[in-house]
Amino acid sequence: MRANALAVPSFIGALVSLTSLLEFSISFQPFPHSCKSRHGNPLLPLHSLDGGGGSSEDWRAFRAKLVQNETIKSTNTGAAWAYDSGLLIEKGSIVLSRVEDSLGCHDLRQPYFAKCVVLIVDNDDGFTQGIILNRPSNVKLNDEDIVYVDDDGERLFQPDLEYSDEGGEGINAWRMFFGGDIAGLYDEDPLIVCLHNNTSELAQSVSDEILPGVYLTSHLAARSLVQSGLPAESFFSFYGFCGWDPGQLETEVKRGSWSMVSVDSGTLWKDLQALREPDYDPRMVGLDMWQEIATAIDFQDDESQGISLFQDLMLKEWATKVLLVPDEEDDHAELEDADIHRALKAAKDPSCIRKGALVRGSMSEVSPFLLQDQFLHKCTLLILQETDEVSLGLVLNLPSTDTYTIDLPTGVATFPIRYGGPGGEAVEDPLIWLHFKNILKAKSIGNAINKGDPNSVWTCTLDQVIDSIESGIATADDFVLVQGFCVWEKALGGAGGILGEVIDGKFEAVSSAVSSDVWAQLLFQGTLSEDTLLLNFKHAVDAWTAGDSSNHGGGIEVDCRRVFNSNVSVGELCDEALLAWVKIFLLGNAEYYR
């Protein structure tokens, strides 16, 4: 990557150093070699590798007529034709996501795949590559925002002398579509490709036919074609792509995650044009395009309406964060003020974030953990260790389905094992015993994590647990057993760690004065099961709530933003996402996880 001094347009507040990020050398390829593509330099004829530009008559159209003749119920819903092609995976096919009858980890980690329409642009024995068609953003990049250089660092396209940063969008504004999660704008090797229907000899020489009338080329080649006189608006630009390893897509189709569909090119162009209209809001996430094709193949998701609604809400919030460049005026100043207040408080007194302290997930209405690490939303966290290199913490309020039993003379003692975090799989003895009982502290059973705090949580050993129960000074319910931990690395000099996360607004300190209230709620929790799921979840939230001693952010009122075009608040969706995470990763049965 080469740096340059060109300014990033003011409307891209989140795309820091975008110009330098999108600067390529002339060896830029439409698909990286790591993805096992057959294609080489984008300035060479792509379709020459496939034996020419393809037939002028789409044999898929002939097959569509056969399908329609054999289908009793008409599939004509406004599309020229579309039909389910079974397990036929080929270049030019549409991969249509289905609403499954159970939650999956992709609903939390990859919400952009919900109700998406993917066009396969390459398929061979090594890899299947596609671009998502129905995820338009409102990001528009001018020619000056994307700089191509040759091996000597010289620009391939010289800036227009009449170009002005004050002139609005400037020359050739390329509206970007999100094409997939591989090689995106923020990756080290970003990828931008273009779809078009230009049939000139020059355009065909640097394009690959995907369908009759649908051609793929690199953005670099598209820039050259525009310089030769083709209109920039005839190209649809996509950043990133998605891919499947050999056999992976077929397995997922058989599982019911996708349908393979053949669609005529005219329908695709009509829908793409609608998605690029100036007034199209990216938060609408192309659902109309998905619905049109789903209806055409008679796909029904009536039995999965609850999951479908959750997917739609997660998808819209993802689009709000990723596809929508906000206006300069912030509609949620109150929220920013609350976050700034908490960050300044933590920075003013960093001593409150120390070994042995309790922290909890941010009470910000827009949780930082909606789209990732959902288990940290409304978590109660114990800082177990602080070094110059890392902060190590334990999530306390997420019981799992696992238990630890001890045979005692008085009977069997059972301890719910709590999920402490994703770390610890390689630790020889991953179980951590904790207590907060005053009589055990008075008898020095174990060790205070923070020796200077009378309200500190204590650690102890298995032998001390057994001795305490056998001597009658404690019961199994007085102890908390945790497996796993969370790690936050620090930069050179100790910056970062959990304190950095607090300053960033992801967590907030819990006063030691309310530690006993938090602990009391934790002890109400038991082993996770179908029957105890909602009760355990309630006590998890109650423990998090008990950690609030600040009168809701120091008296700052936070408006409750709602998900786009819905009556569901973002806070409610965050809670639903946390509950979904518990169902999938902790309860982990066949009903919830595939």
C-alpha positions as CSV (number, residue, x, y, z in Angstrom):
1,M,0.0,0.0,0.0
2,R,1.3,3.4,-0.9
3,A,0.4,6.6,1.0
4,N,-0.7,9.8,-0.6
5,A,-1.7,13.3,0.5
6,L,-5.1,13.5,-1.1
7,A,-7.8,14.5,1.3
8,V,-10.7,12.3,2.1
9,P,-14.1,13.9,1.3
10,S,-15.7,15.4,4.4
11,F,-18.9,13.2,4.2
12,I,-16.9,10.0,4.9
13,G,-16.4,10.6,8.6
14,A,-15.9,6.9,9.3
15,L,-13.7,6.1,6.4
16,V,-10.4,7.4,7.8
17,S,-7.6,7.5,5.2
18,L,-9.9,6.0,2.6
19,T,-7.9,7.4,-0.3
20,S,-4.6,5.7,0.9
21,L,-6.6,2.6,1.8
22,L,-7.9,2.2,-1.7
23,E,-4.6,2.8,-3.5
24,F,-3.4,-0.1,-5.6
25,S,-0.6,-1.0,-7.9
26,I,-1.1,-2.0,-11.5
27,S,-0.9,-5.6,-10.5
28,F,-4.3,-5.4,-8.8
29,Q,-6.4,-8.4,-9.8
30,P,-10.1,-8.9,-9.8
31,F,-9.8,-11.8,-7.3
32,P,-6.7,-12.6,-5.2
33,H,-4.6,-15.7,-5.9
34,S,-5.4,-16.8,-2.3
35,C,-8.9,-17.5,-3.5
36,K,-7.6,-19.8,-6.3
37,S,-9.0,-17.7,-9.1
38,R,-8.3,-18.6,-12.7
39,H,-8.2,-14.9,-13.7
40,G,-5.0,-12.9,-14.2
41,N,-4.4,-9.2,-15.0
42,P,-7.7,-7.3,-15.3
43,L,-6.4,-5.5,-18.4
44,L,-6.4,-8.7,-20.3
45,P,-9.6,-10.3,-21.8
46,L,-11.2,-12.1,-18.9
47,H,-13.7,-14.1,-21.0
48,S,-10.8,-15.5,-23.1
49,L,-10.2,-18.0,-20.4
50,D,-13.7,-19.3,-20.8
51,G,-13.6,-19.8,-24.6
52,G,-15.1,-16.5,-25.7
53,G,-17.9,-14.1,-24.8
54,G,-20.6,-16.7,-24.5
55,S,-23.7,-17.5,-26.6
56,S,-26.0,-14.7,-27.7
57,E,-28.9,-16.8,-26.6
58,D,-29.1,-17.6,-22.9
59,W,-29.7,-21.4,-22.6
60,R,-31.0,-20.7,-19.0
61,A,-34.0,-19.0,-20.7
62,F,-34.8,-22.2,-22.6
63,R,-34.5,-24.2,-19.4
64,A,-36.8,-21.7,-17.7
65,K,-39.5,-22.3,-20.3
66,L,-39.2,-26.1,-19.6
67,V,-39.5,-25.5,-15.9
68,Q,-42.6,-23.3,-16.3
69,N,-44.2,-25.8,-18.6
70,E,-43.7,-28.5,-16.0
71,T,-44.9,-26.3,-13.1
72,I,-48.6,-26.3,-12.4
73,K,-48.5,-23.2,-10.3
74,S,-47.3,-20.1,-12.2
75,T,-44.1,-18.5,-11.0
76,N,-44.6,-15.3,-13.0
77,T,-44.5,-12.5,-10.4
78,G,-43.3,-9.7,-12.5
79,A,-39.9,-11.2,-13.2
80,A,-39.4,-12.3,-16.8
81,W,-38.4,-15.7,-15.4
82,A,-36.9,-17.2,-12.3
83,Y,-36.8,-20.8,-11.0
84,D,-35.2,-23.0,-8.4
85,S,-32.3,-24.8,-10.1
86,G,-31.8,-27.4,-7.3
87,L,-28.1,-28.2,-6.7
88,L,-26.9,-26.7,-10.0
89,I,-24.0,-24.4,-9.0
90,E,-22.6,-22.5,-11.9
91,K,-21.4,-19.1,-12.9
92,G,-24.3,-16.8,-13.4
93,S,-26.5,-18.5,-10.8
94,I,-28.2,-16.7,-8.0
95,V,-27.5,-17.9,-4.5
96,L,-30.6,-16.9,-2.5
97,S,-30.5,-17.0,1.2
98,R,-33.4,-18.8,3.0
99,V,-35.0,-18.1,6.3
100,E,-34.1,-21.2,8.3
101,D,-36.4,-22.6,11.0
102,S,-33.7,-22.2,13.7
103,L,-31.2,-19.6,14.8
104,G,-27.6,-20.0,13.7
105,C,-24.3,-18.3,14.6
106,H,-24.5,-16.5,11.2
107,D,-27.5,-14.5,12.4
108,L,-25.2,-12.9,14.9
109,R,-21.8,-12.8,13.3
110,Q,-22.8,-12.3,9.6
111,P,-26.2,-10.6,9.6
112,Y,-25.6,-9.3,6.1
113,F,-26.2,-12.7,4.7
114,A,-29.9,-12.6,5.8
115,K,-32.2,-12.3,2.8
116,C,-29.3,-11.6,0.4
117,V,-29.0,-12.2,-3.3
118,V,-25.6,-13.4,-4.4
119,L,-24.5,-13.6,-8.0
120,I,-21.9,-16.4,-8.7
121,V,-19.1,-14.8,-10.8
122,D,-16.7,-17.7,-10.8
123,N,-17.0,-21.4,-9.9
124,D,-14.4,-24.1,-10.3
125,D,-13.0,-27.0,-8.3
126,G,-11.0,-24.8,-6.0
127,F,-13.4,-22.0,-5.0
128,T,-16.8,-20.5,-5.6
129,Q,-16.9,-16.7,-5.7
130,G,-19.9,-14.4,-5.6
131,I,-20.9,-10.8,-5.0
132,I,-24.0,-9.8,-3.0
133,L,-26.2,-7.7,-5.2
134,N,-28.8,-6.2,-2.9
135,R,-26.7,-4.3,-0.3
136,P,-26.2,-0.7,-1.7
137,S,-24.5,1.8,0.5
138,N,-24.8,5.6,0.2
139,V,-21.0,5.9,0.0
140,K,-20.0,7.6,-3.2
141,L,-16.3,7.7,-4.1
142,N,-15.0,10.2,-6.7
143,D,-12.2,9.4,-9.1
144,E,-9.9,11.3,-6.7
145,D,-10.9,9.0,-3.8
146,I,-9.5,5.9,-5.5
147,V,-5.9,6.3,-6.7
148,Y,-4.2,3.7,-8.9
149,V,-0.4,3.7,-9.3
150,D,2.0,1.7,-11.3
151,D,5.1,-0.1,-10.0
152,D,7.0,3.2,-9.9
153,G,4.4,4.9,-7.9
154,E,3.2,7.0,-10.8
155,R,-0.6,7.7,-11.1
156,L,-2.4,5.8,-13.8
157,F,-5.1,8.4,-14.0
158,Q,-4.2,12.1,-13.8
159,P,-6.4,14.4,-11.7
160,D,-8.8,16.5,-13.7
161,L,-7.8,20.2,-13.5
162,E,-11.4,21.3,-13.0
163,Y,-11.9,18.9,-10.0
164,S,-12.7,20.7,-6.8
165,D,-13.4,19.4,-3.3
166,E,-16.0,22.1,-3.0
167,G,-17.8,21.0,-6.0
168,G,-19.9,18.3,-4.3
169,E,-19.5,14.9,-5.7
170,G,-17.1,16.0,-8.5
171,I,-16.4,13.8,-11.5
172,N,-17.6,10.3,-11.8
173,A,-19.1,9.5,-8.4
174,W,-19.1,5.7,-8.0
175,R,-21.9,4.6,-5.6
176,M,-20.6,1.6,-3.7
177,F,-22.4,-1.7,-3.1
178,F,-21.3,-4.1,-0.4
179,G,-20.3,-7.2,-2.3
180,G,-19.2,-9.4,0.6
181,D,-17.0,-9.8,3.7
182,I,-13.8,-10.7,1.9
183,A,-11.4,-8.0,0.6
184,G,-13.6,-5.1,1.8
185,L,-12.7,-1.4,1.9
186,Y,-10.9,-1.8,5.2
187,D,-8.9,-4.9,4.3
188,E,-5.2,-4.8,3.4
189,D,-6.0,-5.7,-0.2
190,P,-9.4,-4.2,-0.9
191,L,-11.3,-5.3,-4.0
192,I,-13.7,-3.3,-6.2
193,V,-15.3,-4.8,-9.2
194,C,-18.0,-3.6,-11.5
195,L,-21.0,-5.1,-13.3
196,H,-22.1,-3.6,-16.6
197,N,-23.9,-4.3,-19.9
198,N,-21.7,-2.4,-22.3
199,T,-21.3,-4.4,-25.5
200,S,-18.5,-2.4,-27.2
201,E,-15.5,-4.3,-28.4
202,L,-13.3,-2.4,-26.0
203,A,-15.5,-3.1,-23.0
204,Q,-15.8,-6.8,-24.0
205,S,-12.0,-7.1,-24.2
206,V,-11.6,-6.4,-20.5
207,S,-14.8,-8.1,-19.2
208,D,-16.0,-11.5,-18.3
209,E,-19.5,-12.6,-19.3
210,I,-21.4,-13.7,-16.2
211,L,-24.8,-13.9,-18.0
212,P,-25.9,-12.7,-21.4
213,G,-26.0,-9.0,-21.0
214,V,-24.2,-9.0,-17.6
215,Y,-20.5,-8.5,-17.6
216,L,-17.9,-8.3,-14.8
217,T,-14.7,-6.1,-14.9
218,S,-12.4,-4.6,-12.4
219,H,-12.9,-1.0,-11.2
220,L,-9.5,-0.2,-12.7
221,A,-10.7,-1.4,-16.1
222,A,-14.0,0.5,-15.7
223,R,-12.0,3.7,-15.0
224,S,-10.2,3.2,-18.3
225,L,-13.5,2.5,-20.1
226,V,-15.0,5.7,-18.7
227,Q,-11.9,7.6,-19.9
228,S,-12.6,6.2,-23.4
229,G,-16.1,7.7,-23.4
230,L,-18.4,5.2,-21.7
231,P,-20.7,6.7,-19.0
232,A,-19.7,6.0,-15.4
233,E,-23.4,5.4,-14.5
234,S,-23.4,2.3,-16.7
235,F,-21.2,0.5,-14.1
236,F,-22.4,-0.9,-10.8
237,S,-19.5,-0.9,-8.3
238,F,-19.1,-3.6,-5.6
239,Y,-16.5,-3.7,-2.8
240,G,-15.6,-7.1,-1.4
241,F,-16.9,-10.5,-2.3
242,C,-18.0,-13.8,-0.6
243,G,-16.8,-17.3,-1.2
244,W,-17.2,-20.9,-0.5
245,D,-14.6,-23.7,-0.3
246,P,-15.1,-26.9,-2.4
247,G,-18.3,-28.6,-1.5
248,Q,-19.3,-26.0,1.1
249,L,-22.0,-24.3,-0.9
250,E,-23.6,-27.6,-1.9
251,T,-23.7,-28.7,1.8
252,E,-25.3,-25.4,2.8
253,V,-27.9,-25.7,0.0
254,K,-28.8,-29.2,1.1
255,R,-29.0,-28.0,4.7
256,G,-31.6,-25.4,3.7
257,S,-29.5,-22.3,4.1
258,W,-29.6,-21.3,0.4
259,S,-31.6,-21.9,-2.7
260,M,-29.9,-22.0,-6.1
261,V,-31.9,-19.9,-8.5
262,S,-31.7,-19.0,-12.2
263,V,-32.9,-15.5,-13.0
264,D,-33.0,-13.6,-16.3
265,S,-30.5,-10.7,-16.7
266,G,-33.3,-8.1,-17.4
267,T,-34.7,-8.7,-13.9
268,L,-31.3,-8.2,-12.3
269,W,-30.7,-4.9,-14.1
270,K,-34.1,-3.6,-13.2
271,D,-33.6,-4.4,-9.5
272,L,-30.0,-3.0,-9.4
273,Q,-31.2,0.2,-11.0
274,A,-33.9,0.6,-8.3
275,L,-31.3,0.1,-5.6
276,R,-29.2,2.9,-7.0
277,E,-31.9,5.5,-7.2
278,P,-30.8,8.7,-5.4
279,D,-33.5,8.4,-2.7
280,Y,-33.0,4.8,-1.9
281,D,-32.1,4.3,1.8
282,P,-29.4,1.7,2.4
283,R,-31.2,0.6,5.5
284,M,-33.9,-0.9,3.3
285,V,-31.2,-3.5,2.5
286,G,-32.6,-4.7,-0.8
287,L,-35.4,-6.7,0.8
288,D,-37.7,-6.0,-2.2
289,M,-35.2,-7.7,-4.6
290,W,-34.9,-10.7,-2.3
291,Q,-38.7,-10.9,-1.9
292,E,-39.3,-10.7,-5.6
293,I,-37.1,-13.7,-6.4
294,A,-38.2,-15.7,-3.3
295,T,-41.8,-15.3,-4.3
296,A,-41.0,-16.3,-7.9
297,I,-39.6,-19.6,-6.7
298,D,-42.5,-20.0,-4.3
299,F,-40.4,-19.9,-1.2
300,Q,-42.5,-19.5,1.9
301,D,-41.1,-18.7,5.4
302,D,-44.4,-18.5,7.3
303,E,-43.2,-21.0,9.9
304,S,-40.1,-18.8,10.7
305,Q,-41.7,-15.4,11.1
306,G,-40.1,-14.8,14.5
307,I,-36.6,-15.6,13.2
308,S,-37.3,-13.7,10.0
309,L,-38.1,-10.5,12.0
310,F,-35.0,-10.9,14.2
311,Q,-32.9,-11.3,11.0
312,D,-34.5,-8.2,9.4
313,L,-33.8,-6.1,12.5
314,M,-30.2,-7.3,12.8
315,L,-29.7,-6.7,9.1
316,K,-31.0,-3.1,9.3
317,E,-28.8,-2.3,12.2
318,W,-25.8,-3.7,10.4
319,A,-26.7,-1.5,7.4
320,T,-27.0,1.5,9.7
321,K,-23.5,0.9,11.0
322,V,-21.8,-0.2,7.7
323,L,-23.7,1.0,4.7
324,L,-25.1,4.4,5.9
325,V,-22.8,7.4,6.0
326,P,-24.5,9.7,8.5
327,D,-25.3,13.3,7.9
328,E,-23.0,15.9,9.4
329,E,-25.8,16.7,12.0
330,D,-26.0,14.1,14.7
331,D,-29.6,13.2,15.6
332,H,-28.4,11.5,18.9
333,A,-26.4,14.2,20.6
334,E,-27.8,13.1,24.0
335,L,-26.3,9.6,23.4
336,E,-22.9,11.1,22.6
337,D,-23.0,13.3,25.7
338,A,-23.7,10.3,27.9
339,D,-20.9,8.3,26.3
340,I,-18.5,11.3,26.7
341,H,-19.5,11.7,30.3
342,R,-18.7,8.1,31.2
343,A,-15.4,8.2,29.2
344,L,-14.3,11.4,31.0
345,K,-15.2,9.9,34.4
346,A,-13.1,6.8,33.7
347,A,-10.2,8.8,32.4
348,K,-10.3,11.1,35.5
349,D,-10.1,8.2,37.9
350,P,-8.4,5.2,36.3
351,S,-7.8,3.7,39.7
352,C,-11.4,2.4,39.7
353,I,-10.4,0.0,36.9
354,R,-8.1,-2.2,38.8
355,K,-7.5,-5.9,39.7
356,G,-10.4,-7.2,41.6
357,A,-12.9,-4.5,40.4
358,L,-16.2,-5.2,38.8
359,V,-17.1,-3.7,35.5
360,R,-20.2,-4.1,33.4
361,G,-21.2,-3.8,29.8
362,S,-22.0,-0.2,28.7
363,M,-25.5,1.0,29.5
364,S,-25.4,3.0,26.3
365,E,-28.7,2.5,24.4
366,V,-26.8,1.5,21.3
367,S,-24.7,-1.3,22.7
368,P,-21.3,-1.7,21.2
369,F,-21.9,-5.4,21.3
370,L,-25.0,-5.7,19.1
371,L,-23.1,-6.9,16.0
372,Q,-20.2,-8.6,17.7
373,D,-19.3,-10.3,21.0
374,Q,-22.9,-10.2,22.0
375,F,-22.1,-12.1,25.3
376,L,-20.5,-8.9,26.6
377,H,-23.8,-6.9,26.3
378,K,-25.1,-6.4,29.9
379,C,-22.3,-8.6,31.2
380,T,-21.0,-8.5,34.8
381,L,-17.2,-8.7,34.5
382,L,-14.6,-9.3,37.2
383,I,-11.0,-8.0,36.5
384,L,-8.9,-11.0,37.6
385,Q,-5.5,-9.8,36.5
386,E,-3.7,-6.6,35.4
387,T,-0.2,-6.7,33.9
388,D,1.7,-4.4,31.6
389,E,0.7,-6.5,28.6
390,V,-2.9,-7.6,29.2
391,S,-6.1,-7.2,31.2
392,L,-7.8,-10.5,32.1
393,G,-11.4,-10.7,33.1
394,L,-14.2,-13.2,33.9
395,V,-17.8,-12.9,32.8
396,L,-19.8,-13.8,35.9
397,N,-23.5,-13.8,34.9
398,L,-23.7,-16.4,32.1
399,P,-24.3,-19.9,33.5
400,S,-23.8,-22.8,31.0
401,T,-25.4,-26.2,30.8
402,D,-22.3,-27.8,32.4
403,T,-21.9,-28.6,36.0
404,Y,-19.2,-29.8,38.4
405,T,-20.2,-32.3,41.1
406,I,-18.4,-33.3,44.3
407,D,-19.2,-36.4,46.4
408,L,-19.4,-35.4,50.0
409,P,-20.3,-37.4,53.1
410,T,-23.6,-35.4,53.3
411,G,-24.4,-36.0,49.6
412,V,-23.5,-34.7,46.2
413,A,-22.8,-30.9,45.8
414,T,-23.5,-29.6,42.3
415,F,-22.0,-26.3,41.0
416,P,-23.1,-24.6,37.8
417,I,-20.2,-23.8,35.6
418,R,-20.4,-20.2,34.2
419,Y,-19.0,-19.1,30.9
420,G,-16.2,-16.7,31.7
421,G,-15.1,-15.9,28.1
422,P,-13.6,-17.4,25.0
423,G,-10.1,-17.8,26.5
424,G,-8.7,-20.7,28.5
425,E,-9.1,-23.8,26.3
426,A,-5.4,-24.6,26.5
427,V,-5.2,-23.9,30.3
428,E,-4.4,-27.1,32.2
429,D,-6.9,-26.3,35.1
430,P,-9.5,-23.9,33.5
431,L,-11.9,-23.8,36.5
432,I,-11.8,-20.7,38.7
433,W,-13.5,-20.8,42.2
434,L,-14.8,-17.5,43.6
435,H,-16.7,-16.5,46.8
436,F,-18.0,-13.3,48.4
437,K,-19.0,-14.7,51.8
438,N,-18.0,-12.7,54.8
439,I,-17.4,-15.6,57.2
440,L,-15.1,-17.2,54.7
441,K,-13.2,-13.9,54.3
442,A,-12.9,-13.7,58.1
443,K,-11.4,-17.1,58.2
444,S,-9.1,-16.3,55.3
445,I,-10.5,-19.0,53.1
446,G,-8.9,-18.2,49.8
447,N,-7.3,-14.9,48.8
448,A,-8.8,-11.4,48.1
449,I,-8.2,-10.5,44.5
450,N,-7.8,-6.9,45.6
451,K,-6.3,-7.1,49.1
452,G,-7.0,-3.4,49.8
453,D,-10.7,-3.6,49.3
454,P,-13.0,-5.2,51.9
455,N,-15.6,-5.6,49.2
456,S,-13.3,-7.6,47.0
457,V,-14.3,-10.9,45.5
458,W,-12.1,-13.8,46.7
459,T,-10.6,-16.8,44.9
460,C,-10.2,-20.2,46.5
461,T,-9.2,-23.7,45.7
462,L,-11.3,-26.9,45.3
463,D,-9.9,-28.2,48.6
464,Q,-11.0,-25.0,50.4
465,V,-14.4,-25.3,48.9
466,I,-14.8,-28.9,50.1
467,D,-13.4,-28.1,53.6
468,S,-15.8,-25.1,54.0
469,I,-18.8,-27.2,53.0
470,E,-17.9,-30.1,55.2
471,S,-17.2,-27.8,58.2
472,G,-20.7,-26.3,57.8
473,I,-19.6,-22.7,57.3
474,A,-20.7,-22.6,53.6
475,T,-22.9,-24.4,51.1
476,A,-22.4,-25.0,47.4
477,D,-24.6,-22.0,46.7
478,D,-22.0,-19.7,48.2
479,F,-19.5,-20.3,45.5
480,V,-19.3,-19.3,41.9
481,L,-17.4,-21.5,39.4
482,V,-16.1,-20.0,36.2
483,Q,-14.5,-21.5,33.1
484,G,-12.9,-19.4,30.5
485,F,-11.8,-15.8,30.5
486,C,-11.5,-12.6,28.4
487,V,-8.3,-10.9,27.4
488,W,-7.7,-7.3,26.4
489,E,-4.2,-6.6,25.1
490,K,-2.3,-3.5,25.9
491,A,0.0,-1.4,23.7
492,L,3.6,-0.6,24.5
493,G,3.6,1.5,27.7
494,G,0.4,-0.1,29.1
495,A,-2.2,1.9,27.2
496,G,-5.4,0.0,26.3
497,G,-6.5,-3.1,28.2
498,I,-9.8,-3.0,30.0
499,L,-9.3,0.7,30.9
500,G,-9.1,1.6,27.2
501,E,-12.3,-0.3,26.7
502,V,-14.0,1.7,29.5
503,I,-12.7,5.0,28.1
504,D,-14.1,3.9,24.7
505,G,-17.5,3.5,26.2
506,K,-17.8,-0.3,25.9
507,F,-17.7,-0.9,29.7
508,E,-18.2,1.1,32.9
509,A,-17.0,0.7,36.4
510,V,-19.1,-0.8,39.2
511,S,-18.8,0.8,42.6
512,S,-17.5,-1.5,45.3
513,A,-20.4,-0.2,47.4
514,V,-22.9,-2.2,45.3
515,S,-20.7,-5.4,44.9
516,S,-22.8,-7.3,47.4
517,D,-26.0,-6.4,45.5
518,V,-24.5,-7.7,42.3
519,W,-23.2,-10.9,43.9
520,A,-26.7,-11.6,45.4
521,Q,-28.2,-11.6,42.0
522,L,-25.5,-13.9,40.6
523,L,-26.3,-16.5,43.3
524,F,-29.9,-16.6,42.1
525,Q,-28.7,-18.2,38.9
526,G,-28.5,-21.9,38.3
527,T,-27.5,-24.4,35.7
528,L,-28.7,-23.4,32.2
529,S,-31.5,-25.5,30.6
530,E,-34.5,-25.1,28.4
531,D,-36.6,-24.7,31.6
532,T,-34.3,-22.2,33.3
533,L,-33.3,-20.2,30.2
534,L,-35.5,-17.2,30.8
535,L,-35.1,-17.1,34.5
536,N,-31.3,-17.3,34.3
537,F,-31.4,-14.5,31.6
538,K,-33.6,-12.4,33.9
539,H,-31.1,-12.7,36.8
540,A,-28.2,-12.0,34.4
541,V,-29.8,-8.7,33.5
542,D,-30.7,-8.1,37.2
543,A,-27.0,-8.5,38.2
544,W,-26.0,-6.1,35.5
545,T,-28.7,-3.6,36.7
546,A,-27.6,-3.9,40.3
547,G,-24.1,-2.6,39.2
548,D,-25.6,0.8,38.3
549,S,-24.9,3.2,41.1
550,S,-24.7,6.3,38.9
551,N,-28.3,7.3,38.4
552,H,-28.3,6.3,34.8
553,G,-25.2,8.0,33.5
554,G,-25.2,10.9,36.0
555,G,-28.7,12.1,35.2
556,I,-28.1,12.3,31.5
557,E,-31.3,11.2,29.6
558,V,-30.6,9.0,26.6
559,D,-33.2,8.9,23.8
560,C,-34.3,5.4,22.8
561,R,-33.5,5.1,19.1
562,R,-35.6,2.6,17.1
563,V,-34.5,0.2,14.4
564,F,-35.2,1.7,10.9
565,N,-38.8,1.3,9.9
566,S,-39.8,-0.7,13.1
567,N,-41.3,-0.2,16.5
568,V,-38.4,-2.1,18.1
569,S,-35.8,-0.1,20.1
570,V,-32.2,-0.8,19.5
571,G,-31.9,-1.6,23.2
572,E,-34.6,-4.3,22.9
573,L,-32.8,-5.7,19.9
574,C,-29.5,-5.8,21.9
575,D,-31.3,-7.9,24.6
576,E,-32.7,-10.2,21.9
577,A,-29.3,-10.6,20.4
578,L,-27.8,-11.5,23.8
579,L,-30.6,-14.0,24.4
580,A,-30.0,-15.5,20.9
581,W,-26.3,-15.8,21.7
582,V,-27.1,-17.7,24.9
583,K,-29.4,-20.0,23.0
584,I,-26.9,-20.7,20.3
585,F,-23.6,-20.9,22.1
586,L,-24.5,-21.9,25.7
587,L,-27.7,-23.9,25.3
588,G,-26.4,-25.2,22.0
589,N,-29.1,-27.8,21.2
590,A,-30.5,-28.8,17.8
591,E,-33.4,-26.4,18.1
592,Y,-31.2,-23.4,18.1
593,Y,-27.9,-24.3,16.5
594,R,-26.9,-25.9,13.2
